[in-house]
Amino acid sequence: MRRVADALCDVALTLWIGGLWTTGLVVAPALFAELRGNRPLAGTLAGAIFELAGWVGLACATYLVAFLIYRWRGAALRRGSFWLILVMLLLTAVSLFGIQPLLAQLKADALPREVMESVLRDRFSAWHGISSLLYVVQSLLGLLLVTTFRGAR
């Protein structure tokens, strides 16, 4: 059973951090490049993918926290990787349950216009910028986590 838990730990870490980097560096830019004539559609699709990546991250981070607490017991609180995962989990939750619903509400409030063509443009842009910054921070922390993680060892 220990080998299964270790393997799930590795899979969760790979899926979460790999998903962050793939979504942010490959998928979203590709959407905007291919749909350059329809930025609202590209934004909607990218938003849906970022939301899905957020749910995957939430699940993976929850497993990793539980795994590390089980594996290291009280020593988990003295491990940097545990705190990195916890901070990243918090950032994921803020994004998923705070910022993304706010962005969706701003888009809905702008209807029948696109949000970037409405009076809500500046507010949307500000929150989108905050969301992007949090995503970059999560991605960089994820890179640090991958290079320092010793969960199953």
C-alpha positions in Angstrom: 0.0 0.0 0.0 2.9 2.3 0.7 4.1 2.0 -2.9 0.7 3.0 -4.2 0.6 6.1 -1.9 4.1 7.0 -3.1 3.1 6.6 -6.7 -0.1 8.7 -6.2 2.1 11.4 -4.6 4.3 11.5 -7.7 1.3 11.5 -10.0 -0.4 14.3 -8.1 2.7 16.4 -8.1 3.3 15.8 -11.8 -0.4 16.4 -12.8 -0.7 19.6 -10.7 2.5 21.4 -11.6 2.6 20.0 -15.2 -1.0 21.2 -15.6 -0.1 24.7 -14.3 2.8 25.1 -16.7 1.0 23.5 -19.7 -2.1 25.5 -19.3 -0.3 28.8 -18.8 2.5 28.4 -21.3 1.0 26.3 -24.0 -2.8 26.1 -24.0 -3.8 29.7 -23.3 -1.3 31.2 -25.7 -2.3 28.7 -28.4 -6.0 29.6 -27.9 -5.4 33.3 -28.3 -3.1 32.8 -31.3 -5.6 30.5 -33.1 -8.7 32.5 -32.2 -7.1 35.9 -32.7 -10.2 37.1 -34.5 -12.4 36.1 -31.6 -10.6 37.1 -28.3 -13.9 36.8 -26.3 -14.2 33.1 -27.3 -10.5 32.5 -26.6 -10.9 34.1 -23.2 -13.9 32.1 -22.4 -12.2 28.8 -23.4 -9.0 29.7 -21.5 -11.1 30.6 -18.5 -12.8 27.2 -18.5 -9.4 25.5 -18.9 -7.9 27.5 -16.0 -10.9 26.6 -13.9 -10.5 22.9 -14.6 -6.8 23.2 -13.8 -7.8 24.9 -10.6 -10.0 21.9 -9.6 -7.2 19.5 -10.5 -4.8 21.5 -8.4 -7.2 21.6 -5.5 -7.6 17.8 -5.6 -3.8 17.1 -6.0 -2.8 19.6 -3.3 -5.3 18.1 -0.9 -4.0 14.7 -1.5 -0.4 15.9 -1.1 -1.1 17.6 2.2 -2.8 14.5 3.6 0.0 12.3 2.2 2.7 14.4 3.8 0.9 14.6 7.2 0.4 10.9 7.2 4.0 10.2 6.0 5.9 12.7 8.1 3.4 13.2 11.0 4.4 16.3 13.0 7.6 16.6 11.1 5.6 17.8 8.1 5.4 21.3 9.7 9.2 21.5 9.6 9.4 20.7 5.9 9.6 23.5 3.3 7.8 21.4 0.7 4.8 21.0 3.0 4.5 24.8 3.4 5.0 25.3 -0.4 2.1 23.0 -1.1 0.0 24.7 1.6 0.6 28.2 0.2 -0.1 26.9 -3.4 -3.3 25.3 -2.1 -4.3 28.6 -0.6 -3.6 30.5 -3.8 -5.5 27.9 -5.8 -8.5 28.3 -3.5 -8.4 32.1 -3.6 -8.3 31.9 -7.4 -11.0 29.2 -7.8 -13.5 30.5 -5.2 -12.7 34.2 -5.1 -11.3 35.7 -8.3 -12.7 33.4 -11.0 -16.3 33.8 -9.8 -15.8 37.6 -9.6 -14.5 37.6 -13.2 -17.5 35.5 -14.3 -19.9 37.9 -12.5 -18.2 41.0 -14.2 -18.7 39.3 -17.6 -22.3 38.5 -16.8 -22.9 42.1 -15.6 -21.5 43.5 -18.8 -24.0 41.6 -21.0 -25.2 42.1 -23.7 -21.8 43.6 -24.4 -18.4 41.9 -24.1 -16.8 42.9 -20.8 -13.9 44.6 -22.5 -16.3 46.8 -24.4 -18.2 47.8 -21.3 -17.8 50.2 -18.4 -16.6 47.2 -16.3 -13.5 46.9 -18.5 -11.1 48.5 -16.0 -12.4 46.5 -13.0 -12.2 43.3 -15.1 -8.7 44.1 -16.2 -7.5 44.8 -12.7 -8.9 41.5 -11.3 -7.6 39.6 -14.4 -4.2 41.1 -13.7 -4.3 40.0 -10.1 -5.4 36.5 -11.2 -2.5 36.3 -13.7 0.0 37.4 -11.0 -1.3 34.7 -8.6 -1.0 32.2 -11.5 2.6 33.1 -12.2 3.4 32.9 -8.4 1.8 29.5 -8.2 3.7 28.3 -11.3 7.1 29.5 -9.9 6.3 28.0 -6.5 5.4 24.8 -8.3 8.8 24.8 -10.1 10.5 25.3 -6.8 8.4 22.5 -5.3 9.3 20.1 -8.1 13.0 20.8 -7.7 13.0 20.4 -3.9 10.3 17.8 -3.2 11.2 14.7 -1.3 7.7 13.5 -0.3 8.0 9.8 -0.6 11.7 9.5 0.2 
